[in-house]
Amino acid sequence: MTEAYDDWGLATRAIRAGHIRTAEGEHSEPIFTTSSFVFQSAAEAAARFSGDEPGNIYSRFTNPTVACFEQRLAALEGGEACVATASGMSAILATCMALLKAGDHIVSSRSIFGTTNVLFNKFLAKVGISTSFVPLSDLSAWEAAIRPDTRILYAETPSNPITELGDIAALADLAHARGLLLVVDNCFCTPALQQPLALGADIVIHSATKYLDGQGRCVGGAVVGDAKLVGEEVFGFLRTAGPTMSPFNAWVFLKGLETLQLRMRAHSENALQLARWLERQDAVEQVYYPGLQSHPQYALAQRQQKAAGGMLSFVVKGGREQAWRLIDATRMISITANLGDTKSTITHPASTTHGRLTDEEKELSGIEDGLIRIAVGLEDIEDIQHDLEAGLAN
């Protein structure tokens, strides 16, 4: 899928890839808001349903607007195929249901989105798929957790919310030496800052809701990888089960991709300035941001990512009470659990995004009561800092 764009740079792919103009000669990508497509004959219908002839059938699994988004994201990630889904969580579910069966085992990093943890621990467990959780940055722990029934290594890097990093190339080597697949959630970095497939990963997961959109408008997800695993297996699950991205949402994400590289650079610049500023505040115990030299995996971040991204978290003195007081003192930053928006957002992970974890799971994942997560937006950095000053002074 990506061969046609090999001569194009990332910014050009983000703007041009995947668009095949209709007979109308439109400049912007059209939105095909139709449930089904008309065939010229019964024979053509049969050929399309059987797969003998390419073409659109039904928007649950074939739609030109969605296909344009899929081709563009695949070109950005360097993948052969992409399957767009209704949400980031449905992208993870589709991957697992397509590639795993009862009795299979996942080794996952412990530092993952809280809902991903619940999906693995509760719902996949119901169908006989088990999961072991290990520290993301401890390669020996990953190796020790692998069993004869292990099929997938699953990593989110940087992690949510403490921005821990996993060495993608090392994890890929480990997975492939054992005949396993490495699946990487690339939500925080996007292909503008990190390309897991180029580092050896087999599949990349996205919540398109976040930075791919960039303005908090729509919910969607995506799975990117090779033609067999994604183009056949994951697509086959989507065709049957239908966790489908709508054409309108796909069009919104296409518009988001056009400015992805510019936005990710700006997010990274703002976040780095804010992280350095937070480190100097007396009320702050610790700042988690891969762009800081104090980050334990700073060297890996410099090697693996083009920039450190827009996500950071920090621990305030005084635990949950002080964390909530700081959050409530903000007047500009949005109190919401979403991220990847042009608008800065702030949340208390222990009681929101990771609230369904047990106290032990929170502790093992480094989620303290005093931890606050900020998705640093594109406002003037001085205004972001000023909005946090009141809470930090209390």
C-alpha positions, 0 to 999 in steps of 0.5 A, a space after each residue: 500500500 505504501 509503495 506509491 508514496 515511497 518518494 514522498 516525505 512524511 508531511 506530503 504523505 499526511 496531506 496527499 496519500 490515499 486520495 483518488 479523485 472522483 469524476 467530479 475532480 474535487 480538491 478536498 476528499 469527499 465524504 461518502 455518506 452511504 450505507 451501500 453501493 450499487 452494482 452494474 449487474 448481478 455478476 458484478 455483485 457476486 464478484 465483489 462479495 466473493 473477493 474476485 473483483 475489488 470495489 465497494 460493497 457495504 460501508 461496514 467494511 468498504 467505504 471510499 472515505 474510510 479507505 482514504 484515511 486507512 491508506 494515508 495512515 498506513 503510508 505514514 506508519 510505513 505499513 502495508 495495510 490499515 483497518 480503521 475502527 470505531 474507537 481506539 479500544 475497538 482497534 485493540 479488541 479487533 486485533 486480539 479477536 482476530 489473532 488470538 484464540 481461547 488458551 492463548 496468552 498475552 504479555 503486556 506492559 503494566 503501564 497501559 491505559 486503564 481501559 486496556 487493562 480492564 479489556 485484558 483482565 476482564 473481557 478477554 479472560 472471559 473467552 480464555 485469553 490470559 494476560 501477564 503484566 510486566 514492567 515496560 522497561 524491564 526486558 528480563 521481566 518480559 522474557 521471563 513472562 513468556 510461556 509456551 502459549 504466549 502469542 503477543 507482546 503488547 506495549 504502550 510507549 510512552 505509557 499512560 500516564 507516567 510516560 515510561 518507555 519501552 525499547 521497541 527494537 529490543 522487544 521486537 527482537 525478543 518477540 521474533 526470537 520466540 515466534 511472537 508478535 509485537 503490538 505497539 500502541 503509538 497513540 502518544 507519539 503518532 508516526 510524526 514522532 515514532 514509527 514502531 514498524 520501522 523499529 521491528 514491531 508487527 502491528 501498530 495501534 492508534 486511538 485516532 481520537 487523540 493526536 490524529 484528529 488533534 481537535 477532540 472532535 471524533 472518536 475512532 481507532 486504527 490498526 496498521 501492519 502487514 497485508 496478512 495480519 491486518 489486511 486479511 485477519 483484522 479486516 476479516 474480524 471488522 467485516 464480520 463484527 463491524 466495529 466500523 469507523 464512520 465516513 464522516 469521522 474518517 474525513 475529520 481524521 483526514 483533515 487532522 492528519 494534514 497538520 499532524 507533523 506541525 502540531 506534534 512539533 508544537 506540542 512537544 515544544 510546549 510540553 518540554 517548556 512546561 516540564 522544565 518549569 514544573 521541575 522548578 516548582 516547590 510544590 512538585 515532587 516529580 515530573 514525568 516527561 521523556 524530554 527531560 534529562 531527569 527521565 530514566 529513559 531519556 537516552 532511549 527517547 532521544 534514540 527512538 523518538 523524533 521528539 518527546 511529545 505533548 504528554 506529561 504528568 507530575 506528582 504534587 505534594 499533599 496527595 489526592 487532596 492537593 491534586 484535586 485542589 490544583 485541578 479545580 484552581 485552573 480556569 483555562 485548562 480543560 478538566 477532561 480525560 481526553 488528550 491530544 487536543 489543541 486545547 490543554 487538558 488536565 486529569 487525575 488518573 487515579 480517579 478517572 482514566 485508571 480509576 477501575 484499577 485496584 489499589 495494588 495495580 495502581 501502585 505497580 503502575 506508578 499511579 499515585 494519588 498526587 499524580 496529575 496528567 496534562 496533555 499540553 496543548 497549543 496555547 501560549 506556554 505562558 498562559 498554560 503556566 499561569 493557569 497552573 500557578 494558582 493551584 501550585 501556590 495553594 
